[in-house]
């Protein structure tokens, strides 16, 4: 986990270096007016899961992004992702199964630069996260099931690297720190204070750019 956080800091630092080279590289990137799509694997380490268990790794996930490059150094992007975990325990002829999922729908600005075959970016996205949970108990004469879902505000600063695979394609490694709003504690007369559940997300996938 510390290694992933170290990667995030390194990516952010490289992004700042890339931005300092933008005037010299603008003629080479020629991103203005182009669009891109990217998709692939998403891994999350959550401070707490939908079920409230602390320190949860969620290895099953995906992401999809689409972006419009307004200028060589500036783009507007959308980011969609889904993460899933499930568990099942049996004993005494009874099976208890649970499944959780988190889907995020985010959009925002991105700054970017390029040095040779490596591109860098930093972004700040805002949107919503939808969390769903289901629980079922079965066995013998017991058959019960319940589910719940909630949608909350989410924001996610992030950074990443793209390694060129040719004129239009690239391999992407990106990190996001997702903050999902949650409500804890309540009284009949005092609204509960908002808190934010933090999730560290690693994205690895392919990018395709077209236009120009």
Secondary structure by P-SEA (a helix, b strand, c coil): caaaaaaaaaaaaaaaaaaaaccccccccccccccbbbbbbbbbbccccccccccccccccbbbbbbbcccccccccccccccbbbbbbbcccbbbbbbbbbbbbbccccccccccccccccbbbbbbbbbbbbbbbbcccbbbbbbcbbbbbbbbbbcbbbbbccccbbbbbbccbbbbbbbccccccccbbbbbbbbbbbbbbbbbbbcc
